[in-house]
């Protein structure tokens, strides 16, 4: 049982504003992370005046479980959200989310775009079930953005036709969402504001300008949709890249010795009509187009970030506004022959993460492993308010103050799998500064500190070990290599909570 101990009556010691920027599927493939071909000057600018985390990891590499985790500061085994359909309040009706926390302490709160996981049941509105029609989270409401994924007329007509078919056949929810998808990429000659991300940015900028003279502290959150599929962006962002200079990943195979169930067949991408079905290879020319589209989408969102930063400076809000910008998880871009996320491998779990405190830590780089669920306690720490007692994340303000100081030994991610027909399989994966160790088990769960091992019914089905100092591309699983026996033992002690 999880108990909640919040001191609802407290107020901020400093009336610091917070701008919370979630970017869907944003891996740390930005210029500031060393990828100098990526055009990301505005996110780079934010990082250079803030704190750049080079090893930040999500807790489950899929949208809704990751978001349920970082918005509550709890691990997936506590939220019990492992899929796209489960609302965290179904399992934890009294859980407190980040925007709710600040709302209850006198902040004006408002949201735009994809923050929890808006397809289905209006969970972004986060309405109370007592009939009051009041939101747990928002004092000023939430806006989806109200626009489609496509701007070109042919694509709009195609998706509208599919939507009519879905209506006639009774499709609902995720099934309908997948059925009505158009092409995986779109190049359009339109203004940024024709797409939802540009439109939401315009609305946020208007709200910031209005709020700049009010003196009321605010928590504003915007959830950008790109670079999630489809890779739709105005032509000018595609033109920033020459496809002839884009290369596919060097290693596009399964790691030697890894279990087959650790992989996925790019099922999310396969739902788009211009992608070959499962079991068929994706042509290299198409993969290069997809890479081009991902990079263009990143640059499109980067331009929106630049507009926001400019307004914060122009209004003076930057002097008292903390900013966090992050990807909700990583992304496979053809590495291991996979696309999208949904694994425990490095590329699926490694997220972009940038913080900016209005007065401190400018130009700091933190290379220690941190977790996205650490964001909640860190924002509380920034404002100087009372820290929730039930919190599985840990404020990384001490790391900002001393990047080499004492810190937790690993970041934890997990992903459920059917393992040999058993629906109760789970892969727990810990990432230290050098290694990733994964155990695939059945009938186990994490208790907030470690998972219950060994215990009756816990069966370790497979293990994986990757050494990123010698093999960053994960070409080989070293778990059964005798030369790594001591490393495996050490990683197991860490995972089981028995390390000295």
N, C-alpha and C positions, 0 to 999 in steps of 0.2 A: 504494500500500500504506500502511496506517495502522499505525504502531508505537505500542505502549503502554509508557509509562515511569512506573510507580507504585512508590513506596517503601513496600512493604507493612508493614514493621515499625514505622512511625512511630506515635505516639500524639498525642492532642490536647494542645496546650499549655494550653488551658482546657477543662475538661470541660463544655462547653456542650451542652445538650440541643437537639434540633431537632424542631419540629413542622411537618410538610409537608402543606399542605391544598390539594388540587386540587378545583376545582369545575367540573364538566362544562358547557361551553357558556356560561360566565359572561363576558359582555361587561362593559365598565365602565359599566353602567347601574345605579349605586348612588347613594344620596343624597349620599355624600361626593364623587362625581364631578360633582355639580351637578344631578342628577335628583331634585329635592326631593319628588316624588310617590312615590318608591320608599321602602318601609319597610325599611330596612337598618341599624338602630341599632347592631348588634353589629359588623358589618364596618366601619361608620363609626368605631366606638370603636377598633377595631384600627388603622385608618389614622391616626386622630388621635393615637395614642400610638406610631406607627411611621413608616414611610416609604411614601408614596403615589406610585406611578408613573403618570403620566397618559398616557404614550405607550409602552405595552408591546405587543410584537407577537410572535405565534407564528411558527414557521418553515414550517408548512403547515397550512391551516385544515381539518383533519379529525383525528379523535381519535388513531388509532394513529400516524401519521407525526409529529404534533406531540409526542406523549408519548415516542416513540423518540428524538426530537431533544433535548427538554429533560432527559430522564433520563440521557442520555449526554454532553450538551454538544456534540453534533455536528449538522451540518446534514443535511437529508434526502438530499442527494447523496452524503454519506458513509455514512449508515446504510443507504441504498438501500431505505428503507421509505417507500413512496408510497401504500399502500393499507391496508385493514383486515385483510388476511390474513397479511401478512409479519411474522414475528417478527424482531426486530433481530439475534438471535443466529444466525439462518440465514445472515446476511451477515457478521456480525462476532462470531464465537463467543467471542472473548476480550475483548469490550468490557466496560468497567466502568460500572455504573450508579450513581446517587447512593446508594441504600440499600446497595449492595454496597461502595461506597467506605467508608462509615462502619462497616459490619459488619467490614471487614478492619482497622479501626483500633480495635476493641474496644468498639464501641457495641452495645447491644441494639437490634435493628431489628424492626419489626413493621408490617404493613400491613393496611388495611381498604378494601374497595370498589374502585372503578375507578381504577387507577394506571397500568398499562401499557395494556392494552385487553383485558379478561378474556374476552370471547366467543371461544371457540376455543382448543384445545390447551393450556389451563391455563397460559398464559404468565405470569400474575400470580405463580404459585408460583416461577417462574424456577429450575427444578430443573437441577442439573448432569446431564450426559449420561454420566457415568462410572460410573453404576450405584449411586452412594452415596446417592441420593435426598435429597441435601442441597441446600438453596436457595443460589444465589449471593447473594441479597439479604437473606433474613429469618432471624434467629436465633429469633424467637418466632412465626413463621408469618404467614400472610395469610388473611383472612376476607372472602369476597365480600359477606357481609351476609345471604345465604340467603333473601331475601324477593322477592316478585314486584313488578311495577310497579303493580299494582292492588290495591285493598282492597275495593271494592264487589263484592258477590256475582255480579251479572250479568256484570261484566267478567272476573272470575276464571273463571266457567264458560265464557265465550266463548273466552278464551285457552287454557283447558285442552282444549276441544273442538278448536281449531285445532292444538294441539300433538299430539293423538292422530292427527289427519289427517296431520300432518307425519311422525310416526313410521311410520304405515302406508304412506306413499308414499316413504319413504326420504330425506326432506330432511334435510340436515345443515348445520352451520356458519351462516354469515351468511344463506344462503337460508332456513333454518329460522327463524332469529331474526326475519327480516322477515315471514315468513308467519304467525307466531303473534302478531303485534301486535294489541292491542285499540284502543280509541278514543284520540284524540290528547290528550284532557284527562280528568281525573277530579276531582270534588269529593266528599270523603268525611267522614263524622262519626266519625272514629277518632282515637286518640292518635298522636302523632308516631312512636312506636316501632313502629307497625304497618308503616310503610314502612321500606325498607332504610336510608335516610339517618338516620332517627331511631334505629333499632336499632343501627347502627354507632356512632353517637355515644355511646350508652349503654355499649357495650363499650369504646370508647376512654376514656371517663371512668373506668370501673372500672380500666383498665390504668394510667392516670395516677395515680390514687390509690395503687395498689399500688407504683408506681415511685417515688413521692415520698419514701419513707423508705429506698430501697435505696442511694442514692448512686451507682448505676451510670448512666453517660451513655446517653441513648437517642436514636434516630432513629425517630420514629413518623410514619407517613404515612396519611392518610385521603383517599379519593377519592370525593367526593360525586357522586351520579348526577344529581340535579336541578341546574339547570333543563334538562337534556336531556329531549327528548320521551320518553314522554308527560308532559304537564304535570299530574302527579298530586300533590295536596297536601291536607292536612286543610282543612276548610271555614274554620276561623278565619283562615287565611292568605288565602284568597279574599276574605273579608269585610273585609280591610284596604283593598280597592280598590272604587271605584264604577265599574262598566263605562261608565256614562254620561259619565264624566270621562276615559275612555281614548280616545286619538286614534290613528288610523293615521298612518304616516309621511307627511310632506308631499309627498315625491317618490317615486313608485312606478313609474318608467319606466326604460328603459335609458339610460345617458348618451349624449348625442348624439355620434356619431362613434366609439363603442367597437365592437370586433369582436364578432360574435355569440357566438363560442366562449368569450368571457370570462364568460359567464353560465351559470347552471344553472336548471333548471325546478322547483326545490324537491322533487327526487326523494325525498329522505329523508322529508319530510312526507307525500308522496303515498302512502307505503306504509301509512298508517293508514286503516282502512276508512271513517272518517267524513269523509275528505278527497276532493274530486273527483279523478279521474285526470288524468294528464299531458295538457296541452293545453286543459284546461277551467279557467276562472277560479275562484278560491276566493272565495265570497261574503264581502262586507265584514263581515257579522254574525259569520261564523265566524272571520275574521281578528281581530276584536275579542275574541272568546272566547279565541283563542290568545294574544294579548297579555296578557289578564287572567291566563291560566294561567302564562305565563312569569314575570310579576311575582309571582304567588302562590308559585311554586316558588322564586324567589330569596329571598322572605321566609321561607319554610319552612327553607331552608338557613341563612339568617342566624340564625334562632332556635337552630339547632344550634351555630353558632359561638359564640353567647352563652353557652351551657351550658359549652362547653369553656373559654372565657376565664374564666368564674367559677371553675371548678375549678382552673385554673392559679393564680389569685390565692389561693384558699382554701388550697391545699396549699403555697404558697410557690414552686412551680415556675416561676412567671412571672419570678422574679428571675434565673433562669439558663437560660431556654429561648428560643431564637430561633424565630420563626414566619414562615413564608411562606405566603401565601394567594393563589391566582391562578386564572384561567380558562384552560383548555387552548387556547382560541382565542376569537374573537369569535362573532357570530351575526347573521344577517340576520333582522329582524323585520318583513318586508314591504317594506323599502326596495328600490328597483329592481324591485319586484314579486317579490322572492325571499324564501324562508325557509330557515333553517338556515345552513350555512357553505359550504365547497367552492368558494371563489373567491379571487381576489387583491384584492378590493375592501376598503376600509377596515373596514367593519362586520364582515367575516368574520375579519379578522386582528388587530383591536384587542382586547386582552385586559385584564381587570382584573388588577392586581398590587399586592400590599401585603406589605411586609416589616416585621418588628419585631425589633430587636436588644434584648436585655434591659437594656443599660446606655446605649446611644447612639442618636442620630439621631431622638429623639422629635419628632414634628410636622414632619418633613421632607417636602417635596414636590419630586419630580424630574419635569421636563417634557421632558427629552431623550429621543429614541427609544432604547429598550432592547429586548432580545430575550429570549424565555423561555429560550434556551440559556445565557444569562448567569447563570441561577440557580445552576447547579452550582458554578462557580468562586466565586460570591459566598458560598455556604454554607461552602465550604472556607475562604475568607478569614475568615469570621466566627469559625471555630474555631481559626484560626492554624495549621492543619496544612499539610503539604507539598502544593503545588499540582501536579496532574497536568500533565505537559508536553504531552500530546496533548489539546488542549482548544480548540475553535473559539469557545466563548463567552469572555466577558471579565468579570471581577468588577466589579460596579458599586459597590463600597465607595468608590472615589474619587469617584463622583458623589454618594453619600450625604454624604461629607465636604465636597464643594464642588459643588452642583448646576449651577453655571455653568462648571465646569472643563473641561479638554480631554477629549474623548470621541470615539468612532467616529462617522463622519458620517451613518450611516443604519442602519436595521433592514431585514433582508432576509426576505422571504417568497417562497414559490414554490408553484405548483400545476400538476400535469400535466393535459394535455388531448389528446384527439384533435383534430388541426388539419388540416382538409381531408382527413380520412381517414388521416392519418399518426399512428400511435400513439406516436411519440417526441416529441410536442410538450410544451413546458414554458413556463410563464410565470414569469419572474423579476421580482420587484417590490421596489423599494427605497423606503423611507419616510424622508424627512428631516423636519425640524421643520415645514416648510411644504408640501412636495410629495410625491406618490407617482408614481414612474415605473416602468412595466412594459414589458418586452420579451417578446413571444411568439416562441419560437424552436423549431427542430427540431434534433435531434442535437447538443445542447450539455449541459454540466453544470458545476456550480460546483466549484472546486478548493479551497474553504476560504477563499479571499480574493476571488476574482472568477471569473466564468465565462469559459471560453476563447473569446474573441471578439476580432477576427475569426479564424476558422479554417476550413479546408476542411470543407464539409458543414454549417456553421452557417448557417442561413437565418433572418433576421429576418422573421417573417410579419406582425407588427403591433406597434404601440407605443401606449401610453396615458400621458397625463400629467394629473394632477389637482392643482388649486391649492386647498388647504383654507383659505387665508386669505380667498379670494374666493368659493369654491364648495364648502362643506363637504359638501353632499349629492351631490357628484359628478354634476352634471347634464350636464356637457360634458367631452369628451376634448380637451385643448388641445395634444396632441402635434403636430398639423399646423398649428397657428395660428402665423403668422409672428411675432407678438408674443412668442411663447414659444420662439423658436428658440435663443436663448442659454441659456435654462433647460434645454431638452432636451440641448444640447451639454454643459452642466455635469453634468447627471444621468448622461449616458452616460460621462463621464470618471470619475465616482464609481463607476459600476457596473463599468467595465472596469479599475478599479484604476490609472488613469492620472492621478488628480487630484493637484495639487501638494501 
